[in-house]
């Protein structure tokens, strides 16, 4: 059995030991990338900042749930952030708040290009460009735009099963592309 060395082991260990230094290192290393992902989904600066902080709190509280054999540490964190973003989008209070904000589209200071900088900082966009467009589209819609499988099926007019199998295949392709030591 081959084990991969995770450069985040120090961070994981420090957080597990409840040392503030661990969360500070985690924040320094990944805050911009996580914020970029969250902002791309919720499209609101204040909500994105709230979700970012909530994500770090969840990592602190749930570090014992992370399993390196199931995936990379950053992937686990991105999933926490993504799920929190989707939960917010689906909440009634957010939808009501968003309806009011549509009247004032100048409330946010970040643009799509800001997001690109964050994601490019860890090389995800370049990695995604390496996979077939039919899989790349699915990954983009799910992880960067917050779509559900059903929403993608409806929008792209393809069967739900096809969306799910493409999402699974896309993740398999991404695992081959992403360096093991990241």
Secondary structure as UniProt FT lines:
FT   TURN            7..8
FT   HELIX           9..16
FT   TURN            17..18
FT   HELIX           20..42
FT   HELIX           45..62
FT   HELIX           63..65
FT   HELIX           68..70
FT   HELIX           73..90
FT   HELIX           92..101
FT   TURN            102..103
FT   HELIX           105..107
FT   HELIX           112..122
FT   HELIX           124..129
FT   HELIX           133..139
FT   HELIX           140..144
FT   HELIX           149..156
FT   HELIX           160..177
FT   TURN            180..181
//
